[in-house]
Amino acid sequence: MSDKDIKKEQENEELQENTANTEENGQDQDQEVASEEGAALAELAEMKDKYIRLMAEFENFRRRTAKERIELSKTATQDLMSELLPVLDDMERARKSMEETKDVDAMLQGLELVFHKLKHVTQQKGLKIIEIHQGDEFNSDLHEAITQIPAPSDDLKGKIIDVIEKGYTLNDKVIRFAKVIIGA
């Protein structure tokens, strides 16, 4: 054999070795890709499971809090009504005594006592009257202007002239705006 033939044969052998190595590397890479895909699919399945469990837990939480909110509103009303029952009893007794008694001063004193009792119960529950005086600045957060009339003096323009209906707050939240007349 000549040197040329030997070189060609060596090149063919090297080419075959390189091809075999490349095929083995390709198979190794395919196995790595397959194992990475399997790991990714397993992680995806785990994440889906966590997501489904979290959504179910949130839905249960939402239902539970809605139920608790309904129960709370029922019991809050029950507490207030139980506090008002003695006042209602006193009003019934006052009505009966009005039918039987002709003494106006005694009736007024009895009604005054019942009124103070009612006022005390409402104040304990957080109800407060919005204090307003003639000449106070109009505040749309606390007052509702019913009408405007010509101001008796220039210093009352844009200010409260008269209070038609008292306003109330419950735990510092306005539950009824004071109805007022404003000077124009």
Beta strands, then each sheet from edge to edge (+ up, - down):
strand 1: 127-129
strand 2: 143-149
strand 3: 160-165
strand 4: 168-170
strand 5: 173-176
strand 6: 178-183
sheet 1: 1+ 4- 5+
sheet 2: 2+ 6+ 3-
end
